[in-house]
Amino acid sequence: NADIFRPEKDLKISGTVCMIYKDGIFINILNKQKMLIPKSNLNKFIFNEELQIYEDEKDNKIKIGDIINAKISAVSYNNQTYSCFGTIV
């Protein structure tokens, strides 16, 4: 048996936050693909530089290791590699 992942626009998935930057976060999907969720798609979350996390007014936090639900908003295929961009759902 083999696990495969073929990213498609509007696909809802969950992934583990693996990198956090001021410009957005990356989530790891099935240890096969990393997807960028840009800052503009993080809705009401604000980057906390001191703690290197995103947080909102209700004290919800996004930090490395968190599992989040997301939706793929764009996919590109270039040089035999997929690039995915998404938003939190």
Jmol script that loads the backbone (N, CA, C; Angstrom):
load data "model"
ATOM      1  N   ASN A   1       0.839  -1.191   0.000  1.00  0.00           N
ATOM      2  CA  ASN A   1       0.000   0.000   0.000  1.00  0.00           C
ATOM      3  C   ASN A   1       0.872   1.237   0.000  1.00  0.00           C
ATOM      4  N   ALA A   2       0.386   2.269  -0.651  1.00  0.00           N
ATOM      5  CA  ALA A   2       1.116   3.528  -0.695  1.00  0.00           C
ATOM      6  C   ALA A   2       0.152   4.682  -0.419  1.00  0.00           C
ATOM      7  N   ASP A   3       0.589   5.601   0.403  1.00  0.00           N
ATOM      8  CA  ASP A   3      -0.180   6.817   0.638  1.00  0.00           C
ATOM      9  C   ASP A   3       0.262   7.856  -0.374  1.00  0.00           C
ATOM     10  N   ILE A   4      -0.720   8.445  -1.049  1.00  0.00           N
ATOM     11  CA  ILE A   4      -0.391   9.517  -1.977  1.00  0.00           C
ATOM     12  C   ILE A   4      -1.212  10.748  -1.609  1.00  0.00           C
ATOM     13  N   PHE A   5      -0.727  11.888  -2.034  1.00  0.00           N
ATOM     14  CA  PHE A   5      -1.449  13.133  -1.799  1.00  0.00           C
ATOM     15  C   PHE A   5      -1.346  13.967  -3.060  1.00  0.00           C
ATOM     16  N   ARG A   6      -2.474  14.211  -3.670  1.00  0.00           N
ATOM     17  CA  ARG A   6      -2.517  15.058  -4.858  1.00  0.00           C
ATOM     18  C   ARG A   6      -3.338  16.295  -4.508  1.00  0.00           C
ATOM     19  N   PRO A   7      -2.673  17.426  -4.306  1.00  0.00           N
ATOM     20  CA  PRO A   7      -3.384  18.630  -3.891  1.00  0.00           C
ATOM     21  C   PRO A   7      -4.302  19.159  -4.986  1.00  0.00           C
ATOM     22  N   GLU A   8      -5.500  19.548  -4.592  1.00  0.00           N
ATOM     23  CA  GLU A   8      -6.474  20.127  -5.513  1.00  0.00           C
ATOM     24  C   GLU A   8      -7.142  21.313  -4.835  1.00  0.00           C
ATOM     25  N   LYS A   9      -7.452  22.333  -5.617  1.00  0.00           N
ATOM     26  CA  LYS A   9      -8.113  23.522  -5.091  1.00  0.00           C
ATOM     27  C   LYS A   9      -9.417  23.132  -4.404  1.00  0.00           C
ATOM     28  N   ASP A  10      -9.694  23.780  -3.276  1.00  0.00           N
ATOM     29  CA  ASP A  10     -10.891  23.593  -2.441  1.00  0.00           C
ATOM     30  C   ASP A  10     -10.888  22.311  -1.623  1.00  0.00           C
ATOM     31  N   LEU A  11      -9.813  21.528  -1.676  1.00  0.00           N
ATOM     32  CA  LEU A  11      -9.707  20.323  -0.856  1.00  0.00           C
ATOM     33  C   LEU A  11      -9.504  20.724   0.602  1.00  0.00           C
ATOM     34  N   LYS A  12     -10.323  20.171   1.495  1.00  0.00           N
ATOM     35  CA  LYS A  12     -10.180  20.429   2.924  1.00  0.00           C
ATOM     36  C   LYS A  12      -9.304  19.345   3.527  1.00  0.00           C
ATOM     37  N   ILE A  13      -8.299  19.777   4.279  1.00  0.00           N
ATOM     38  CA  ILE A  13      -7.334  18.851   4.860  1.00  0.00           C
ATOM     39  C   ILE A  13      -6.949  19.340   6.253  1.00  0.00           C
ATOM     40  N   SER A  14      -6.236  18.517   6.989  1.00  0.00           N
ATOM     41  CA  SER A  14      -5.657  18.963   8.253  1.00  0.00           C
ATOM     42  C   SER A  14      -4.153  18.733   8.165  1.00  0.00           C
ATOM     43  N   GLY A  15      -3.421  19.536   8.891  1.00  0.00           N
ATOM     44  CA  GLY A  15      -1.976  19.415   8.880  1.00  0.00           C
ATOM     45  C   GLY A  15      -1.379  19.958  10.159  1.00  0.00           C
ATOM     46  N   THR A  16      -0.124  19.657  10.360  1.00  0.00           N
ATOM     47  CA  THR A  16       0.598  20.084  11.555  1.00  0.00           C
ATOM     48  C   THR A  16       1.427  21.321  11.238  1.00  0.00           C
ATOM     49  N   VAL A  17       1.294  22.334  12.072  1.00  0.00           N
ATOM     50  CA  VAL A  17       2.078  23.553  11.888  1.00  0.00           C
ATOM     51  C   VAL A  17       3.549  23.200  12.080  1.00  0.00           C
ATOM     52  N   CYS A  18       4.363  23.471  11.054  1.00  0.00           N
ATOM     53  CA  CYS A  18       5.778  23.103  11.129  1.00  0.00           C
ATOM     54  C   CYS A  18       6.702  24.321  11.090  1.00  0.00           C
ATOM     55  N   MET A  19       6.207  25.453  10.589  1.00  0.00           N
ATOM     56  CA  MET A  19       7.012  26.687  10.551  1.00  0.00           C
ATOM     57  C   MET A  19       6.090  27.885  10.727  1.00  0.00           C
ATOM     58  N   ILE A  20       6.584  28.876  11.469  1.00  0.00           N
ATOM     59  CA  ILE A  20       5.816  30.108  11.686  1.00  0.00           C
ATOM     60  C   ILE A  20       6.719  31.295  11.379  1.00  0.00           C
ATOM     61  N   TYR A  21       6.205  32.171  10.525  1.00  0.00           N
ATOM     62  CA  TYR A  21       6.920  33.385  10.148  1.00  0.00           C
ATOM     63  C   TYR A  21       5.965  34.571  10.226  1.00  0.00           C
ATOM     64  N   LYS A  22       6.516  35.742  10.230  1.00  0.00           N
ATOM     65  CA  LYS A  22       5.706  36.959  10.251  1.00  0.00           C
ATOM     66  C   LYS A  22       4.766  37.012   9.043  1.00  0.00           C
ATOM     67  N   ASP A  23       5.196  36.448   7.913  1.00  0.00           N
ATOM     68  CA  ASP A  23       4.404  36.492   6.681  1.00  0.00           C
ATOM     69  C   ASP A  23       3.431  35.330   6.526  1.00  0.00           C
ATOM     70  N   GLY A  24       3.404  34.389   7.488  1.00  0.00           N
ATOM     71  CA  GLY A  24       2.467  33.279   7.420  1.00  0.00           C
ATOM     72  C   GLY A  24       3.002  32.030   8.094  1.00  0.00           C
ATOM     73  N   ILE A  25       2.266  30.943   7.915  1.00  0.00           N
ATOM     74  CA  ILE A  25       2.656  29.676   8.523  1.00  0.00           C
ATOM     75  C   ILE A  25       2.702  28.581   7.458  1.00  0.00           C
ATOM     76  N   PHE A  26       3.469  27.544   7.717  1.00  0.00           N
ATOM     77  CA  PHE A  26       3.495  26.356   6.882  1.00  0.00           C
ATOM     78  C   PHE A  26       2.916  25.209   7.687  1.00  0.00           C
ATOM     79  N   ILE A  27       2.069  24.416   7.026  1.00  0.00           N
ATOM     80  CA  ILE A  27       1.593  23.194   7.659  1.00  0.00           C
ATOM     81  C   ILE A  27       2.091  22.005   6.840  1.00  0.00           C
ATOM     82  N   ASN A  28       2.366  20.927   7.544  1.00  0.00           N
ATOM     83  CA  ASN A  28       2.843  19.690   6.941  1.00  0.00           C
ATOM     84  C   ASN A  28       1.639  18.773   6.761  1.00  0.00           C
ATOM     85  N   ILE A  29       1.395  18.359   5.528  1.00  0.00           N
ATOM     86  CA  ILE A  29       0.248  17.514   5.216  1.00  0.00           C
ATOM     87  C   ILE A  29       0.744  16.100   4.939  1.00  0.00           C
ATOM     88  N   LEU A  30       0.371  15.164   5.792  1.00  0.00           N
ATOM     89  CA  LEU A  30       0.703  13.737   5.638  1.00  0.00           C
ATOM     90  C   LEU A  30       2.201  13.477   5.450  1.00  0.00           C
ATOM     91  N   ASN A  31       3.042  14.359   5.966  1.00  0.00           N
ATOM     92  CA  ASN A  31       4.495  14.261   5.781  1.00  0.00           C
ATOM     93  C   ASN A  31       4.882  14.152   4.301  1.00  0.00           C
ATOM     94  N   LYS A  32       4.031  14.694   3.414  1.00  0.00           N
ATOM     95  CA  LYS A  32       4.281  14.633   1.978  1.00  0.00           C
ATOM     96  C   LYS A  32       4.350  16.003   1.329  1.00  0.00           C
ATOM     97  N   GLN A  33       3.664  16.981   1.897  1.00  0.00           N
ATOM     98  CA  GLN A  33       3.550  18.295   1.267  1.00  0.00           C
ATOM     99  C   GLN A  33       3.462  19.368   2.346  1.00  0.00           C
ATOM    100  N   LYS A  34       4.154  20.463   2.135  1.00  0.00           N
ATOM    101  CA  LYS A  34       4.009  21.619   3.012  1.00  0.00           C
ATOM    102  C   LYS A  34       3.153  22.650   2.296  1.00  0.00           C
ATOM    103  N   MET A  35       2.241  23.271   3.021  1.00  0.00           N
ATOM    104  CA  MET A  35       1.348  24.269   2.447  1.00  0.00           C
ATOM    105  C   MET A  35       1.505  25.579   3.200  1.00  0.00           C
ATOM    106  N   LEU A  36       1.628  26.661   2.451  1.00  0.00           N
ATOM    107  CA  LEU A  36       1.720  27.994   3.033  1.00  0.00           C
ATOM    108  C   LEU A  36       0.327  28.553   3.259  1.00  0.00           C
ATOM    109  N   ILE A  37       0.107  29.042   4.468  1.00  0.00           N
ATOM    110  CA  ILE A  37      -1.080  29.835   4.752  1.00  0.00           C
ATOM    111  C   ILE A  37      -0.561  31.248   5.004  1.00  0.00           C
ATOM    112  N   PRO A  38      -0.710  32.141   4.008  1.00  0.00           N
ATOM    113  CA  PRO A  38      -0.154  33.484   4.155  1.00  0.00           C
ATOM    114  C   PRO A  38      -0.861  34.292   5.233  1.00  0.00           C
ATOM    115  N   LYS A  39      -0.159  35.275   5.722  1.00  0.00           N
ATOM    116  CA  LYS A  39      -0.680  36.161   6.766  1.00  0.00           C
ATOM    117  C   LYS A  39      -2.058  36.706   6.385  1.00  0.00           C
ATOM    118  N   SER A  40      -2.240  37.041   5.120  1.00  0.00           N
ATOM    119  CA  SER A  40      -3.520  37.604   4.665  1.00  0.00           C
ATOM    120  C   SER A  40      -4.676  36.617   4.811  1.00  0.00           C
ATOM    121  N   ASN A  41      -4.390  35.321   4.917  1.00  0.00           N
ATOM    122  CA  ASN A  41      -5.433  34.304   5.082  1.00  0.00           C
ATOM    123  C   ASN A  41      -5.574  33.820   6.522  1.00  0.00           C
ATOM    124  N   LEU A  42      -4.895  34.476   7.438  1.00  0.00           N
ATOM    125  CA  LEU A  42      -4.985  34.066   8.849  1.00  0.00           C
ATOM    126  C   LEU A  42      -6.056  34.844   9.609  1.00  0.00           C
ATOM    127  N   ASN A  43      -6.949  35.493   8.856  1.00  0.00           N
ATOM    128  CA  ASN A  43      -8.104  36.192   9.399  1.00  0.00           C
ATOM    129  C   ASN A  43      -7.740  37.136  10.534  1.00  0.00           C
ATOM    130  N   LYS A  44      -8.209  36.885  11.734  1.00  0.00           N
ATOM    131  CA  LYS A  44      -8.018  37.816  12.858  1.00  0.00           C
ATOM    132  C   LYS A  44      -6.780  37.517  13.694  1.00  0.00           C
ATOM    133  N   PHE A  45      -5.939  36.616  13.237  1.00  0.00           N
ATOM    134  CA  PHE A  45      -4.731  36.291  13.982  1.00  0.00           C
ATOM    135  C   PHE A  45      -3.646  37.331  13.732  1.00  0.00           C
ATOM    136  N   ILE A  46      -2.910  37.646  14.777  1.00  0.00           N
ATOM    137  CA  ILE A  46      -1.825  38.627  14.718  1.00  0.00           C
ATOM    138  C   ILE A  46      -0.539  37.931  15.162  1.00  0.00           C
ATOM    139  N   PHE A  47       0.561  38.235  14.475  1.00  0.00           N
ATOM    140  CA  PHE A  47       1.845  37.616  14.788  1.00  0.00           C
ATOM    141  C   PHE A  47       2.440  38.237  16.049  1.00  0.00           C
ATOM    142  N   ASN A  48       2.816  37.399  17.011  1.00  0.00           N
ATOM    143  CA  ASN A  48       3.486  37.832  18.232  1.00  0.00           C
ATOM    144  C   ASN A  48       4.974  37.525  18.053  1.00  0.00           C
ATOM    145  N   GLU A  49       5.768  38.567  17.768  1.00  0.00           N
ATOM    146  CA  GLU A  49       7.195  38.364  17.485  1.00  0.00           C
ATOM    147  C   GLU A  49       7.949  37.786  18.676  1.00  0.00           C
ATOM    148  N   GLU A  50       7.596  38.215  19.865  1.00  0.00           N
ATOM    149  CA  GLU A  50       8.300  37.751  21.068  1.00  0.00           C
ATOM    150  C   GLU A  50       8.145  36.236  21.257  1.00  0.00           C
ATOM    151  N   LEU A  51       6.919  35.740  21.083  1.00  0.00           N
ATOM    152  CA  LEU A  51       6.644  34.316  21.296  1.00  0.00           C
ATOM    153  C   LEU A  51       6.735  33.497  20.018  1.00  0.00           C
ATOM    154  N   GLN A  52       6.841  34.179  18.855  1.00  0.00           N
ATOM    155  CA  GLN A  52       6.876  33.500  17.553  1.00  0.00           C
ATOM    156  C   GLN A  52       5.653  32.606  17.343  1.00  0.00           C
ATOM    157  N   ILE A  53       4.474  33.178  17.640  1.00  0.00           N
ATOM    158  CA  ILE A  53       3.198  32.494  17.438  1.00  0.00           C
ATOM    159  C   ILE A  53       2.207  33.497  16.844  1.00  0.00           C
ATOM    160  N   TYR A  54       1.088  32.984  16.354  1.00  0.00           N
ATOM    161  CA  TYR A  54      -0.038  33.819  15.967  1.00  0.00           C
ATOM    162  C   TYR A  54      -1.097  33.666  17.043  1.00  0.00           C
ATOM    163  N   GLU A  55      -1.772  34.768  17.376  1.00  0.00           N
ATOM    164  CA  GLU A  55      -2.845  34.722  18.364  1.00  0.00           C
ATOM    165  C   GLU A  55      -3.940  35.691  17.975  1.00  0.00           C
ATOM    166  N   ASP A  56      -5.147  35.451  18.513  1.00  0.00           N
ATOM    167  CA  ASP A  56      -6.257  36.354  18.226  1.00  0.00           C
ATOM    168  C   ASP A  56      -6.766  36.993  19.508  1.00  0.00           C
ATOM    169  N   GLU A  57      -7.815  37.795  19.386  1.00  0.00           N
ATOM    170  CA  GLU A  57      -8.373  38.524  20.535  1.00  0.00           C
ATOM    171  C   GLU A  57      -8.936  37.595  21.608  1.00  0.00           C
ATOM    172  N   LYS A  58      -9.354  36.396  21.214  1.00  0.00           N
ATOM    173  CA  LYS A  58      -9.949  35.443  22.153  1.00  0.00           C
ATOM    174  C   LYS A  58      -8.908  34.546  22.796  1.00  0.00           C
ATOM    175  N   ASP A  59      -7.627  34.885  22.630  1.00  0.00           N
ATOM    176  CA  ASP A  59      -6.505  34.142  23.190  1.00  0.00           C
ATOM    177  C   ASP A  59      -6.314  32.764  22.545  1.00  0.00           C
ATOM    178  N   ASN A  60      -6.868  32.577  21.330  1.00  0.00           N
ATOM    179  CA  ASN A  60      -6.555  31.380  20.553  1.00  0.00           C
ATOM    180  C   ASN A  60      -5.159  31.563  19.994  1.00  0.00           C
ATOM    181  N   LYS A  61      -4.377  30.501  19.976  1.00  0.00           N
ATOM    182  CA  LYS A  61      -2.997  30.585  19.525  1.00  0.00           C
ATOM    183  C   LYS A  61      -2.716  29.550  18.440  1.00  0.00           C
ATOM    184  N   ILE A  62      -1.811  29.894  17.535  1.00  0.00           N
ATOM    185  CA  ILE A  62      -1.289  28.944  16.552  1.00  0.00           C
ATOM    186  C   ILE A  62       0.202  28.865  16.804  1.00  0.00           C
ATOM    187  N   LYS A  63       0.671  27.649  17.126  1.00  0.00           N
ATOM    188  CA  LYS A  63       2.088  27.459  17.414  1.00  0.00           C
ATOM    189  C   LYS A  63       2.575  26.184  16.741  1.00  0.00           C
ATOM    190  N   ILE A  64       3.874  26.025  16.666  1.00  0.00           N
ATOM    191  CA  ILE A  64       4.451  24.842  16.036  1.00  0.00           C
ATOM    192  C   ILE A  64       3.955  23.585  16.759  1.00  0.00           C
ATOM    193  N   GLY A  65       3.548  22.600  15.966  1.00  0.00           N
ATOM    194  CA  GLY A  65       3.039  21.346  16.511  1.00  0.00           C
ATOM    195  C   GLY A  65       1.528  21.275  16.556  1.00  0.00           C
ATOM    196  N   ASP A  66       0.836  22.416  16.421  1.00  0.00           N
ATOM    197  CA  ASP A  66      -0.627  22.412  16.417  1.00  0.00           C
ATOM    198  C   ASP A  66      -1.149  21.761  15.145  1.00  0.00           C
ATOM    199  N   ILE A  67      -2.253  21.046  15.269  1.00  0.00           N
ATOM    200  CA  ILE A  67      -2.931  20.489  14.108  1.00  0.00           C
ATOM    201  C   ILE A  67      -4.082  21.426  13.774  1.00  0.00           C
ATOM    202  N   ILE A  68      -4.112  21.892  12.518  1.00  0.00           N
ATOM    203  CA  ILE A  68      -5.171  22.816  12.114  1.00  0.00           C
ATOM    204  C   ILE A  68      -5.864  22.293  10.856  1.00  0.00           C
ATOM    205  N   ASN A  69      -7.117  22.701  10.700  1.00  0.00           N
ATOM    206  CA  ASN A  69      -7.890  22.374   9.508  1.00  0.00           C
ATOM    207  C   ASN A  69      -7.736  23.512   8.513  1.00  0.00           C
ATOM    208  N   ALA A  70      -7.532  23.163   7.260  1.00  0.00           N
ATOM    209  CA  ALA A  70      -7.307  24.170   6.234  1.00  0.00           C
ATOM    210  C   ALA A  70      -7.974  23.746   4.933  1.00  0.00           C
ATOM    211  N   LYS A  71      -8.043  24.707   4.019  1.00  0.00           N
ATOM    212  CA  LYS A  71      -8.568  24.441   2.686  1.00  0.00           C
ATOM    213  C   LYS A  71      -7.563  24.977   1.679  1.00  0.00           C
ATOM    214  N   ILE A  72      -7.259  24.181   0.672  1.00  0.00           N
ATOM    215  CA  ILE A  72      -6.330  24.602  -0.369  1.00  0.00           C
ATOM    216  C   ILE A  72      -7.017  25.640  -1.244  1.00  0.00           C
ATOM    217  N   SER A  73      -6.392  26.807  -1.378  1.00  0.00           N
ATOM    218  CA  SER A  73      -6.983  27.869  -2.197  1.00  0.00           C
ATOM    219  C   SER A  73      -6.295  28.009  -3.552  1.00  0.00           C
ATOM    220  N   ALA A  74      -5.058  27.517  -3.675  1.00  0.00           N
ATOM    221  CA  ALA A  74      -4.352  27.573  -4.956  1.00  0.00           C
ATOM    222  C   ALA A  74      -3.278  26.492  -4.988  1.00  0.00           C
ATOM    223  N   VAL A  75      -3.069  25.943  -6.178  1.00  0.00           N
ATOM    224  CA  VAL A  75      -2.054  24.907  -6.384  1.00  0.00           C
ATOM    225  C   VAL A  75      -1.306  25.228  -7.672  1.00  0.00           C
ATOM    226  N   SER A  76       0.006  25.063  -7.627  1.00  0.00           N
ATOM    227  CA  SER A  76       0.769  25.161  -8.871  1.00  0.00           C
ATOM    228  C   SER A  76       1.709  23.969  -8.948  1.00  0.00           C
ATOM    229  N   TYR A  77       2.004  23.559 -10.182  1.00  0.00           N
ATOM    230  CA  TYR A  77       2.893  22.421 -10.417  1.00  0.00           C
ATOM    231  C   TYR A  77       4.011  22.913 -11.316  1.00  0.00           C
ATOM    232  N   ASN A  78       5.245  22.824 -10.814  1.00  0.00           N
ATOM    233  CA  ASN A  78       6.390  23.339 -11.541  1.00  0.00           C
ATOM    234  C   ASN A  78       7.608  22.473 -11.226  1.00  0.00           C
ATOM    235  N   ASN A  79       8.346  22.073 -12.229  1.00  0.00           N
ATOM    236  CA  ASN A  79       9.542  21.241 -12.036  1.00  0.00           C
ATOM    237  C   ASN A  79       9.256  19.993 -11.217  1.00  0.00           C
ATOM    238  N   GLN A  80       8.163  19.330 -11.507  1.00  0.00           N
ATOM    239  CA  GLN A  80       7.746  18.089 -10.849  1.00  0.00           C
ATOM    240  C   GLN A  80       7.486  18.244  -9.360  1.00  0.00           C
ATOM    241  N   THR A  81       7.119  19.463  -8.961  1.00  0.00           N
ATOM    242  CA  THR A  81       6.842  19.749  -7.553  1.00  0.00           C
ATOM    243  C   THR A  81       5.563  20.577  -7.433  1.00  0.00           C
ATOM    244  N   TYR A  82       4.728  20.220  -6.466  1.00  0.00           N
ATOM    245  CA  TYR A  82       3.518  20.990  -6.186  1.00  0.00           C
ATOM    246  C   TYR A  82       3.841  22.087  -5.172  1.00  0.00           C
ATOM    247  N   SER A  83       3.198  23.225  -5.346  1.00  0.00           N
ATOM    248  CA  SER A  83       3.189  24.289  -4.339  1.00  0.00           C
ATOM    249  C   SER A  83       1.737  24.535  -3.981  1.00  0.00           C
ATOM    250  N   CYS A  84       1.464  24.631  -2.683  1.00  0.00           N
ATOM    251  CA  CYS A  84       0.091  24.802  -2.222  1.00  0.00           C
ATOM    252  C   CYS A  84      -0.020  26.039  -1.340  1.00  0.00           C
ATOM    253  N   PHE A  85      -1.133  26.726  -1.497  1.00  0.00           N
ATOM    254  CA  PHE A  85      -1.458  27.876  -0.660  1.00  0.00           C
ATOM    255  C   PHE A  85      -2.857  27.646  -0.119  1.00  0.00           C
ATOM    256  N   GLY A  86      -3.087  28.065   1.123  1.00  0.00           N
ATOM    257  CA  GLY A  86      -4.378  27.772   1.706  1.00  0.00           C
ATOM    258  C   GLY A  86      -4.855  28.805   2.699  1.00  0.00           C
ATOM    259  N   THR A  87      -5.952  28.428   3.343  1.00  0.00           N
ATOM    260  CA  THR A  87      -6.574  29.260   4.356  1.00  0.00           C
ATOM    261  C   THR A  87      -7.100  28.358   5.464  1.00  0.00           C
ATOM    262  N   ILE A  88      -7.218  28.910   6.648  1.00  0.00           N
ATOM    263  CA  ILE A  88      -7.739  28.153   7.791  1.00  0.00           C
ATOM    264  C   ILE A  88      -9.247  28.054   7.673  1.00  0.00           C
ATOM    265  N   VAL A  89      -9.798  26.880   8.003  1.00  0.00           N
ATOM    266  CA  VAL A  89     -11.260  26.712   8.015  1.00  0.00           C
ATOM    267  C   VAL A  89     -11.730  26.300   9.388  1.00  0.00           C
TER     268      VAL A  89
END
end "model"
wireframe off; spacefill off
backbone 0.3
color backbone group
